[in-house]
Amino acid sequence: MEQYKAEEEKIEREKVRAVGREWLKESIPQDAKAIIVARLKQDDLDSQTDYFASSVQRTIILGFSKHKRRFVF
């Protein structure tokens, strides 16, 4: 049952990605050189074992840029 659910979720994620790709192709401006994105990260840490990590939960396109200067926050 778990394997079936995992397969269904995988198919649903691929459908969402396909819709996102199509939207991006249609929405990107002609003069855009870069995409501005935001990533929601979740901490996966365990202080007792000194395990520090994070995983990206969601990525959102905020806008488009006409230059390629890189800003990391």
Rosetta blueprint (number, residue, H / E / L):
1 M L
2 E H
3 Q H
4 Y H
5 K H
6 A H
7 E H
8 E H
9 E H
10 K H
11 I H
12 E H
13 R H
14 E H
15 K H
16 V H
17 R H
18 A H
19 V H
20 G H
21 R H
22 E H
23 W H
24 L H
25 K H
26 E H
27 S H
28 I L
29 P L
30 Q L
31 D L
32 A L
33 K L
34 A E
35 I E
36 I E
37 V E
38 A E
39 R E
40 L E
41 K E
42 Q E
43 D E
44 D L
45 L L
46 D E
47 S L
48 Q L
49 T L
50 D L
51 Y E
52 F L
53 A L
54 S E
55 S E
56 V E
57 Q E
58 R E
59 T E
60 I E
61 I E
62 L E
63 G E
64 F E
65 S E
66 K L
67 H L
68 K L
69 R L
70 R L
71 F L
72 V L
73 F L
